Amino acid sequence: MQMLRLIAPLHLAVLIYKGFVEGAEDPLTAHSGVPDPSTYDRWKRPNSNGGPTDVHARMYVYFIGSVEAQNLKFTAQILIKYRWKDPRLEHTGPPMNGEESLRDKLWTPHLYLVNEHSSRIMGSGKEDILVSISPDGTVLYSSRLRVTLVCLMDLAKFPFDNQFCPLELESWNYNTTQLILHWEKDTPILIDSKIQLTEYSIAGLSTNETSNSYSVFPHVENDTTNSKFSDRYSCLTVNFHLQREVGHYIMDYYVPSILLVVVSWVSFWLDPNAVPGRITLGTSTMLTFITLSRNIASSLPKVSYIKATEYWFIMCTGFIFGSLVEFAFVNTIWRRRKTVELKKKNTRHILKSTLTPQLRRKEIPGIDRSQSCTSLNNEQTSSQLTLSVESICQSPFPAKSPQEAEKSKGIFTMT
């Protein structure tokens, strides 16, 4: 009995020591459910002594906000999940789940958004982060983000354009020899079917796996002084194919501009003497159309090429300006129709008579305008030299009787 009292404490001490040793060998302690800092280094990546670590990603798109063409950016709310295997976290028992506190005790890949304008982890009170560790060491890391991304747009066909806005994920501190990113083979991108965009429709999605190089200096083996500028880095890209809805622009821009051009043509049916009305109609339509075009242009960035809307603006402006020029010619011809001679009623002679007017020759009764100036002068001279006796030499004395006056009459011709 005394012997049993001596053996029991010794056996208990052996069991405690054995449990301590086994717990030291397993990074996940059985009681706390978190990695043991004494055996797990969260600053070392998995397989640091072997090949590169493979990180798989999957994305779920909750919401796509306004696409701002003026600032070349768009917003989105996404849920992104990473998956990698860390042999150091193998354990027995059920999967371990945690949030921000568990994440801070694990190695996680440092990824960033290449075309990021701003981003933050969403959450009310606490960040929306979920970490799960499987018994085989597979780690699932999920987070919900609100991102504002830069989207370089080609507006040459605006508003009949399609845009490809990317979202690029890239490794920050591990190059392709240390970490490689992959999309999940089964549905890498999921998008909420209830998403409704105000100006665009989602025409499609595409994914791509690439690597980016930032080499500025010649690469030196095992040299880390150049950091990000010394090697290639794995990158994941998803392109959102956005197709612009043109209904808004047709109703607010194209239809009003067509009506303005038609209204400017009303001056063709006005009386040429209605000068104030025709001028007011032409200038008011021109100014209204310019204001309409400026409203459209104010929502777009200033680019070095001509957009489709600007071709339309030039064409409509030409029609409105042409109606004003037409009125100027018609009014000039109408005012000079009695003093300016018009040889033929065609475009060339009307334009010539308007720009270089010639006074109309006065008509002489009984004279054909087709006669030459020489014949006209000869006829006038002959008519002046042919006189009657009555106008040259008529008796100064009145005749005594009608019979005597009749005898004294005679007609001569002086040449």
PLY file of the C-alpha trace (Angstrom):
ply
format ascii 1.0
element vertex 415
property float x
property float y
property float z
element edge 414
property int vertex1
property int vertex2
end_header
0.00 0.00 0.00
2.83 2.37 0.78
4.46 1.35 -2.47
1.36 2.35 -4.43
1.41 5.77 -2.78
4.95 6.27 -4.05
4.27 5.02 -7.61
1.09 7.08 -8.21
2.73 10.55 -8.04
5.59 9.31 -10.20
3.16 7.98 -12.82
1.22 11.24 -12.79
4.43 13.22 -13.32
5.33 11.02 -16.29
1.91 11.58 -17.87
2.17 15.33 -17.39
5.65 15.42 -18.89
4.54 13.26 -21.84
1.62 15.56 -22.53
3.86 18.60 -22.36
6.30 17.10 -24.86
3.51 16.07 -27.27
1.99 19.54 -27.02
5.35 21.10 -27.80
5.64 18.98 -30.94
2.15 20.04 -32.20
1.86 23.78 -33.07
-1.86 23.64 -32.31
-2.31 23.13 -28.58
-5.20 20.87 -27.73
-6.61 23.13 -25.05
-6.26 26.61 -26.52
-7.02 25.69 -30.16
-4.49 28.24 -31.50
-0.93 27.83 -32.80
1.74 27.66 -30.16
4.10 30.63 -30.65
7.01 28.55 -29.33
6.81 26.09 -32.23
5.01 28.07 -34.96
6.67 31.06 -36.66
3.99 33.18 -38.27
6.61 35.16 -40.19
7.72 32.15 -42.22
5.68 31.02 -45.17
4.71 27.34 -45.57
7.30 25.21 -47.35
9.87 27.93 -46.89
12.63 25.39 -47.41
11.02 23.87 -50.47
9.21 25.16 -53.55
6.83 28.10 -53.84
3.67 28.28 -51.80
0.48 27.92 -53.86
-2.36 30.24 -52.90
-5.77 29.75 -54.54
-8.39 32.49 -54.67
-12.12 32.74 -55.26
-14.22 35.89 -55.40
-17.88 36.68 -54.90
-19.16 40.09 -56.12
-21.94 41.51 -53.95
-22.35 44.89 -55.54
-20.89 47.11 -58.27
-21.52 50.79 -57.70
-21.39 53.78 -59.99
-18.82 53.76 -62.77
-17.44 57.30 -62.84
-16.18 58.13 -66.32
-15.12 61.60 -65.19
-12.70 60.21 -62.57
-12.00 56.89 -64.35
-12.92 54.67 -61.40
-15.63 52.35 -60.12
-16.58 50.85 -56.75
-17.40 47.29 -55.77
-18.15 45.20 -52.70
-16.59 41.75 -52.84
-16.03 38.67 -50.70
-12.65 37.12 -51.41
-11.45 33.77 -50.10
-7.86 32.46 -50.11
-6.84 28.85 -49.68
-3.39 27.42 -48.99
-1.93 24.48 -47.14
0.35 24.85 -44.16
1.74 21.46 -43.01
2.70 22.99 -39.68
-0.99 23.36 -38.79
-1.96 19.69 -39.18
-3.89 18.45 -36.19
-6.42 15.91 -35.08
-9.98 16.81 -34.29
-12.56 19.07 -35.89
-11.71 22.15 -38.00
-10.79 25.27 -36.11
-12.64 28.50 -36.84
-11.81 32.00 -35.77
-11.82 35.63 -36.77
-9.35 38.48 -36.46
-7.62 37.09 -33.35
-6.87 33.77 -35.06
-5.69 35.49 -38.22
-3.12 37.49 -36.28
-1.50 34.25 -35.10
-1.15 32.69 -38.58
0.95 33.27 -41.64
-1.18 34.95 -44.30
-0.17 36.04 -47.80
0.29 39.77 -48.23
-1.65 40.65 -51.37
-2.58 44.09 -52.67
-4.78 45.58 -55.39
-2.65 46.93 -58.23
-5.27 49.37 -59.56
-6.54 50.34 -56.11
-7.79 53.85 -55.47
-8.99 53.07 -51.95
-10.12 49.98 -50.04
-11.13 48.82 -46.58
-12.32 45.67 -44.83
-16.03 46.00 -44.19
-17.75 45.34 -40.92
-19.87 46.96 -38.24
-17.95 47.04 -34.98
-15.55 44.26 -36.03
-13.93 43.48 -39.35
-15.64 40.83 -41.47
-12.88 38.20 -41.36
-13.22 34.44 -41.11
-10.40 31.89 -40.75
-10.81 28.12 -40.85
-8.06 25.50 -40.34
-8.75 21.94 -41.51
-7.14 18.87 -39.85
-4.88 18.39 -42.90
-3.46 21.92 -42.50
-5.57 23.62 -45.20
-6.28 27.24 -44.29
-9.29 29.16 -45.59
-9.10 32.90 -45.13
-12.13 35.03 -46.12
-12.71 38.77 -45.89
-15.32 41.21 -47.18
-13.95 44.32 -48.89
-15.21 47.59 -50.27
-12.84 48.72 -53.01
-12.60 51.69 -55.34
-10.60 50.77 -58.41
-9.12 52.70 -61.29
-10.55 51.86 -64.72
-8.85 53.37 -67.77
-11.63 53.84 -70.33
-11.62 54.17 -74.10
-14.31 56.75 -74.91
-13.80 56.97 -78.69
-17.23 55.37 -79.31
-19.04 57.07 -76.43
-21.92 56.50 -75.71
-21.92 53.30 -77.78
-18.84 51.96 -76.00
-17.90 48.88 -74.00
-15.47 49.08 -71.10
-13.21 46.46 -69.54
-12.57 47.34 -65.90
-10.00 45.11 -64.18
-9.40 44.03 -60.60
-5.78 42.94 -60.12
-4.48 41.04 -57.09
-0.73 40.72 -56.72
1.76 39.40 -54.19
3.54 42.18 -52.34
6.61 40.67 -50.69
6.98 37.20 -52.28
8.14 36.76 -55.88
7.23 33.87 -58.18
9.94 31.65 -56.72
8.31 31.92 -53.30
4.56 32.33 -53.89
2.27 31.67 -56.86
-1.35 32.76 -57.09
-4.03 30.65 -58.78
-7.71 31.01 -59.44
-9.88 28.16 -58.20
-10.61 25.79 -61.06
-14.29 25.52 -60.17
-16.14 28.86 -60.61
-13.38 31.30 -59.60
-15.75 34.30 -59.90
-19.33 34.45 -58.70
-21.55 37.48 -59.11
-24.88 38.27 -57.52
-27.66 37.78 -60.05
-29.62 40.69 -58.54
-26.99 43.31 -59.35
-28.49 46.25 -61.26
-26.17 48.94 -62.60
-27.53 52.41 -63.35
-25.69 53.12 -66.60
-24.07 49.81 -67.57
-24.93 46.17 -67.91
-22.48 43.37 -67.13
-21.82 41.66 -70.46
-19.31 39.15 -69.10
-16.39 38.29 -66.84
-12.94 36.92 -67.59
-10.06 35.78 -65.39
-6.35 35.58 -66.00
-3.17 34.45 -64.21
-0.05 36.42 -65.03
3.13 37.72 -63.46
4.33 41.31 -63.40
7.92 42.46 -63.51
9.23 45.64 -61.93
12.88 45.09 -62.76
14.67 48.40 -62.88
18.16 47.13 -62.08
19.89 43.96 -63.35
18.78 41.01 -61.26
21.38 39.56 -58.89
20.85 36.08 -57.50
19.98 35.98 -53.77
19.94 39.78 -53.63
17.01 41.29 -51.71
18.16 44.91 -51.54
16.11 45.89 -54.58
12.96 44.41 -53.04
9.92 44.93 -55.26
12.02 46.11 -58.19
14.14 43.02 -58.55
11.94 40.13 -59.73
8.58 38.93 -61.04
5.45 38.72 -58.90
2.40 36.54 -59.39
-0.83 38.34 -60.27
-4.52 37.45 -60.60
-6.80 39.53 -62.82
-10.56 39.61 -63.28
-12.01 41.82 -66.03
-15.55 43.15 -65.76
-16.98 43.62 -69.26
-19.37 46.57 -68.95
-21.69 47.59 -71.77
-23.14 51.10 -71.65
-26.90 51.52 -71.85
-27.64 54.19 -74.48
-31.31 54.85 -73.68
-30.49 57.77 -71.41
-28.31 59.48 -74.02
-30.77 58.93 -76.86
-33.62 60.56 -74.92
-31.56 63.33 -73.30
-29.10 64.19 -76.07
-29.76 62.76 -79.51
-33.51 63.34 -79.73
-33.32 66.98 -78.43
-30.42 67.74 -80.78
-32.38 66.41 -83.78
-35.37 68.55 -82.81
-33.16 71.64 -82.48
-31.79 71.13 -85.98
-35.30 70.71 -87.38
-36.45 73.86 -85.58
-33.57 75.82 -87.14
-34.89 74.80 -90.58
-38.22 76.49 -89.88
-36.57 79.77 -90.96
-36.61 78.49 -94.56
-40.40 78.99 -94.63
-40.40 82.43 -93.04
-40.77 85.61 -95.08
-37.39 87.12 -96.08
-38.49 90.43 -94.58
-38.92 88.81 -91.13
-35.31 89.55 -90.22
-35.66 89.70 -86.39
-37.60 86.45 -86.22
-35.19 84.50 -88.43
-32.11 85.78 -86.61
-33.62 85.04 -83.20
-34.61 81.54 -84.27
-31.17 80.70 -85.64
-29.10 82.07 -82.76
-31.36 80.62 -80.05
-31.17 77.11 -81.53
-27.40 77.40 -81.82
-26.95 78.53 -78.21
-29.37 75.89 -76.91
-27.51 73.13 -78.73
-24.14 74.33 -77.40
-25.53 74.25 -73.84
-26.87 70.73 -74.40
-23.48 69.55 -75.64
-21.64 71.10 -72.72
-23.85 69.21 -70.26
-22.77 65.93 -71.85
-19.10 66.93 -72.06
-18.99 67.97 -68.38
-19.55 64.35 -67.30
-16.59 63.04 -69.31
-12.82 63.46 -68.90
-10.84 65.60 -71.33
-9.19 63.25 -73.82
-6.85 63.81 -76.77
-9.05 62.08 -79.36
-12.46 62.94 -80.81
-15.43 61.07 -79.39
-18.51 59.92 -81.30
-20.64 62.56 -79.57
-18.30 65.27 -80.80
-18.72 64.11 -84.41
-22.45 64.37 -83.88
-22.02 67.83 -82.33
-19.97 69.03 -85.33
-22.57 67.73 -87.80
-25.54 69.32 -85.98
-23.67 72.60 -85.55
-22.96 72.62 -89.28
-26.67 72.23 -90.09
-27.70 75.03 -87.73
-24.92 77.33 -88.92
-25.87 76.55 -92.52
-29.41 77.75 -91.90
-28.00 81.08 -90.68
-25.77 81.40 -93.74
-28.71 80.59 -96.00
-30.71 83.38 -94.42
-27.82 85.81 -94.98
-27.75 85.05 -98.73
-31.52 85.12 -99.11
-31.79 88.41 -97.27
-29.03 89.98 -99.36
-30.60 88.90 -102.65
-34.02 90.00 -101.47
-32.81 93.49 -100.58
-30.89 93.94 -103.88
-33.41 92.35 -106.20
-34.35 95.79 -107.71
-30.84 97.20 -108.04
-28.62 94.15 -108.63
-28.74 92.30 -111.90
-29.07 88.49 -111.75
-28.16 86.77 -115.01
-29.29 83.23 -114.21
-31.11 81.68 -111.29
-28.56 79.08 -110.28
-26.22 78.65 -107.33
-23.12 80.01 -109.02
-24.69 83.21 -110.27
-26.62 83.79 -107.04
-23.40 83.46 -105.02
-21.50 85.67 -107.44
-24.20 88.33 -107.50
-24.37 88.34 -103.71
-20.64 88.64 -103.12
-19.87 91.00 -106.04
-23.09 92.84 -106.84
-23.41 94.86 -110.10
-25.97 97.60 -110.46
-28.86 96.97 -112.83
-28.88 99.12 -116.06
-31.77 101.52 -116.40
-34.32 100.59 -119.05
-35.10 103.12 -121.84
-38.62 102.89 -123.25
-38.73 101.68 -126.84
-35.10 100.42 -126.88
-34.12 96.80 -127.02
-31.52 95.88 -124.32
-29.82 93.57 -126.76
-28.61 96.47 -128.93
-25.00 97.50 -128.66
-23.90 100.84 -127.29
-22.61 102.02 -130.75
-25.87 101.45 -132.55
-27.73 103.07 -129.71
-25.57 106.22 -129.94
-26.00 106.46 -133.76
-29.76 106.19 -133.49
-29.87 108.86 -130.82
-27.73 111.23 -133.03
-29.94 110.71 -136.08
-33.05 111.33 -134.10
-31.61 114.56 -132.81
-30.68 115.79 -136.33
-34.05 114.96 -137.88
-36.19 117.97 -137.16
-39.38 119.31 -138.48
-39.85 122.75 -139.98
-42.34 123.46 -137.33
-39.63 123.13 -134.65
-36.91 125.03 -136.60
-38.39 127.72 -138.72
-41.95 128.53 -138.31
-43.33 131.88 -139.43
-43.18 134.31 -136.61
-46.21 135.95 -137.94
-49.52 134.27 -137.54
-51.28 133.26 -140.76
-54.10 135.47 -141.89
-56.26 132.55 -142.79
-56.19 128.79 -142.47
-55.59 128.40 -146.20
-52.47 130.61 -146.09
-51.14 128.83 -143.06
-51.52 125.51 -144.85
-49.52 126.73 -147.83
-46.68 127.97 -145.64
-46.11 124.58 -144.06
-43.22 122.47 -145.27
-40.98 119.73 -143.90
-37.21 119.67 -144.37
-34.56 117.22 -143.33
-31.18 118.53 -142.27
-28.29 116.13 -142.33
0 1
1 2
2 3
3 4
4 5
5 6
6 7
7 8
8 9
9 10
10 11
11 12
12 13
13 14
14 15
15 16
16 17
17 18
18 19
19 20
20 21
21 22
22 23
23 24
24 25
25 26
26 27
27 28
28 29
29 30
30 31
31 32
32 33
33 34
34 35
35 36
36 37
37 38
38 39
39 40
40 41
41 42
42 43
43 44
44 45
45 46
46 47
47 48
48 49
49 50
50 51
51 52
52 53
53 54
54 55
55 56
56 57
57 58
58 59
59 60
60 61
61 62
62 63
63 64
64 65
65 66
66 67
67 68
68 69
69 70
70 71
71 72
72 73
73 74
74 75
75 76
76 77
77 78
78 79
79 80
80 81
81 82
82 83
83 84
84 85
85 86
86 87
87 88
88 89
89 90
90 91
91 92
92 93
93 94
94 95
95 96
96 97
97 98
98 99
99 100
100 101
101 102
102 103
103 104
104 105
105 106
106 107
107 108
108 109
109 110
110 111
111 112
112 113
113 114
114 115
115 116
116 117
117 118
118 119
119 120
120 121
121 122
122 123
123 124
124 125
125 126
126 127
127 128
128 129
129 130
130 131
131 132
132 133
133 134
134 135
135 136
136 137
137 138
138 139
139 140
140 141
141 142
142 143
143 144
144 145
145 146
146 147
147 148
148 149
149 150
150 151
151 152
152 153
153 154
154 155
155 156
156 157
157 158
158 159
159 160
160 161
161 162
162 163
163 164
164 165
165 166
166 167
167 168
168 169
169 170
170 171
171 172
172 173
173 174
174 175
175 176
176 177
177 178
178 179
179 180
180 181
181 182
182 183
183 184
184 185
185 186
186 187
187 188
188 189
189 190
190 191
191 192
192 193
193 194
194 195
195 196
196 197
197 198
198 199
199 200
200 201
201 202
202 203
203 204
204 205
205 206
206 207
207 208
208 209
209 210
210 211
211 212
212 213
213 214
214 215
215 216
216 217
217 218
218 219
219 220
220 221
221 222
222 223
223 224
224 225
225 226
226 227
227 228
228 229
229 230
230 231
231 232
232 233
233 234
234 235
235 236
236 237
237 238
238 239
239 240
240 241
241 242
242 243
243 244
244 245
245 246
246 247
247 248
248 249
249 250
250 251
251 252
252 253
253 254
254 255
255 256
256 257
257 258
258 259
259 260
260 261
261 262
262 263
263 264
264 265
265 266
266 267
267 268
268 269
269 270
270 271
271 272
272 273
273 274
274 275
275 276
276 277
277 278
278 279
279 280
280 281
281 282
282 283
283 284
284 285
285 286
286 287
287 288
288 289
289 290
290 291
291 292
292 293
293 294
294 295
295 296
296 297
297 298
298 299
299 300
300 301
301 302
302 303
303 304
304 305
305 306
306 307
307 308
308 309
309 310
310 311
311 312
312 313
313 314
314 315
315 316
316 317
317 318
318 319
319 320
320 321
321 322
322 323
323 324
324 325
325 326
326 327
327 328
328 329
329 330
330 331
331 332
332 333
333 334
334 335
335 336
336 337
337 338
338 339
339 340
340 341
341 342
342 343
343 344
344 345
345 346
346 347
347 348
348 349
349 350
350 351
351 352
352 353
353 354
354 355
355 356
356 357
357 358
358 359
359 360
360 361
361 362
362 363
363 364
364 365
365 366
366 367
367 368
368 369
369 370
370 371
371 372
372 373
373 374
374 375
375 376
376 377
377 378
378 379
379 380
380 381
381 382
382 383
383 384
384 385
385 386
386 387
387 388
388 389
389 390
390 391
391 392
392 393
393 394
394 395
395 396
396 397
397 398
398 399
399 400
400 401
401 402
402 403
403 404
404 405
405 406
406 407
407 408
408 409
409 410
410 411
411 412
412 413
413 414
